[in-house]
């Protein structure tokens, strides 16, 4: 299927790719997702399970979906960081060690995500990058946590957490996740984008190898290009990974 080159501009070879430089608010990013990105009913589906949702963020679970955990979040629309916040957050000293401003009302210092968000604008910009945010069923988002994506061996299936008809698998023992096939290309190109525009984020060689394979196995879709065009207009930066693939598809 031919994808129009007008959806994304050509990126100059000499141009240095940039990430999000305009919106440091995660809450604002979630509202933008709801009101400006996912506005077509055909596109209003969660990344892993394809669950439909409406403008009020009400999720209709797909037939056969089940979960043993996080049941209170099962019909909650949530913004999933495909590249987990912790995976890039730990590169910030505020996350690892805290900061002077990270003291609660009782005088107790804190660190981690809460401190990085409070003390470092660069972190807030990365956390709020729309290219990395996708709608997810809350229970699945919670179960995935910050686990790496992998291809799981079939022999250890008893150790996996599953969601019935939704083919998202969580390895509870080794803390890994295997996404459904329809999400793998999107996930791969999101990881590749993050590595391309944020010097602080480093993919492991194993993760990079897997993302390269998934990128080739599951080519870019028209929907990905359309979504990227919307985000570029709102956020202001080109996604260099999708610009190249949308141009050549």
N, C-alpha and C positions, 0 to 999 in steps of 0.2 A: 504494500500500500504506500503510495507516494505521500510524503508529508511536506507541506508547503514550507519553503525556505523563508517565507515572510514571517513565520511565527517567532523566530529568534534571529537576531542579527549575527553577522559573521564576526568572530572575535579575531582581532589582529594578533599575529604571532608575537609582536613586540609588546602587546598590552599585558600588564601584570594583572592576573585575576584577583578580584576582590570579593570578600564575603559581605555580609550585612554591615552597613555603616550608618543606617538611617533609623532603625527602630530597636532600642534597647529594652523594650517592655515585652515580657513573655505573655502577660495578660492581654496586651494589645494585639500581639501576634495571633493569639487564639481567636479573638474577635474578628480579625481580618480573615482568618481561615473560614469562619462561619458565614461572614457577610459578603466577602469579595472573592474568595477562591472557590469554595464548594457551593455554588449557587444553582447549578444545573442538576435536576433530580437524577439524571443518568450518572452523574459523577459523585453523588452523595452516598458513598460507600466506604466502609472502613478498610484499611490497608490489608489486614491479614485475613479477615473472615468475610469480607464483602457484605457486611451487614448494612442495610439501608438506614439512613437517618434523615430527619426532616429539619426545617429551619429552626425549630425549637430544641434541637440536639437530642430528640427522642430517637432511640435506636430500636429498630425492629430486628430481633435476633433471627438468623437464618434457621430454617427447619433442621432439627437435629443437633443444634448447638447445645453443649453442656459444659459445665465447669464445676470443679470441686472446691475451688478457692475463690476468694474475693467476690463472693456472691452479691454483696451490697453494691458492687461497681459493675454489675453485669449489663445494665442498661444505660450506663453512663457514657456519654461521649467524652473522650479525652484526646488531647493532642500528644501523640507519640513522637518522641525524639528517636528517629531511626538510628542515628549515631547518638548513643546515650549521653546524657549530660555529664555523667561521671567520667566517661571515657575521655572527654576533652577537659572537663573541669579539674581533674587532678593535675593538669599542667600548670595550674595557677597556685601560687603560694597561699593565697587566701583560703583555698579549698583544703590544702594540706596542713597548714599551720595556723590559720586564722589571721586576724588583723586588728589593729588598735580600735577600729570602729565596730568590731564584731563583739559587742558585750551586751548581754540582755539587761532587762530592767532590774534584775537582782545583782548585777555586777559580775555575772558569770560569763567568761569568754566562750565563744563558740566558733566552729570552723565548718568545713564542708560546703555543700551547695548554698546554704543560706548565707554564709559569709561571702562566698565568691559573688553571689548575686548582689549583696549589699555594697561590697567594697570595690568591685572591678567592672568598669563599663565594658571592657573588651569581652569579658565573660558574658555579660548580659546580652551583648550583640550576638554572640555565637549561640546562646541559648534561645534567642528569639528568631533565628534565621528560618524564614518560611520554607526554604527549599528542604529543610531537614524535618519539617513537621507534617505529620499525616494523622488523619482521624483514626481512632482505634476504639474498640470495646474496652471499657475501663478494666475489666477483669483480666483481659489478655495483656493489656499494657502493664498492669501490675505484676503479672506472672512473668513477663519477659524481663523485667527489671533492667539491669545493665548487661545482660548476657550477650556474648558474642554470637554472631550467626555462623552456623556450621552446617555440614551435611552429616547427619547422625547415622551411625551404624544401626542396621535393623536388629542386630542381635541383642541389644540392651533395651528393648521396647518397654519392658516392665518398669524401668526407671524413668520413663518419660511421662510428663503431664500433657494431656491432650484435651481438646475441646470439642469432642464429638465430630460433627460434620465439618468443622473448621480444621483444616489440616495444618495447624500450627502446633509444633511439638516443642516442649520444654524439657531439657535434661536436668532434672533436679539435682542429680549427683555431681555432674561436672559443670553445671551452671552455663549451659549452652542452649541455643535456640535454633530450630530449623523452620524457616518460614515456608508457606505454601508456594508452589511454583509461580503463580501469577504475580507474586510480590517480589520475586528475586531480582528481576532486572531493575525495578524501581529502587530497591534497596542498594544494589551494587552501584548504581550511578549516583545515589545520594552519598554513599561513602566516598566515592571517587571525587565528587564535588567538594566535600568537606576537606579532604586531603589537599585538593588543588588550591583552595582559597584561604585556608587557615594554617599558617606555618606552625602554630602551637599543636595542631592535631597530627599525630603520626599513626598511621596504620601499621600493624605488624606485617611482616612479609607473608605470613600464612593467610591473614585476612585479605591482604591485597591480591594474593593469588586467587582466592575464592571469588572475590568481587570481579576480577578480570574475566574469570570463566563465566560467571552469571551474566555479566554485561554482554558477552558474545552469544550465550545460549538464549537469552531473552531480550531481543532487540527493543529499542525505543518504540513507544507507541505514539499515536497522534495525541492521545490524552495527555501524556507526559509533556509533550511540546506545548500544548495549549496551556497546561497548568504553569509551566515555566514562563511562558509569555505573560501570564497574569502576574506572577510573582515579580518578574523583572520590572514591570510597569509600576508596581506598588513599592517594592523594596529598593529598586534602582540599580542593582548589579546583575550582570549577565552570569548565567550558569555556564561555564566554559565546556563542561562535559556534555550537557544537552545541546548547546549551540552547535557543537561539532557533529553530533549524531543526528540532530534534526535537519541539519543542512545536507547531510549525505544520505538520508533515508529516502 
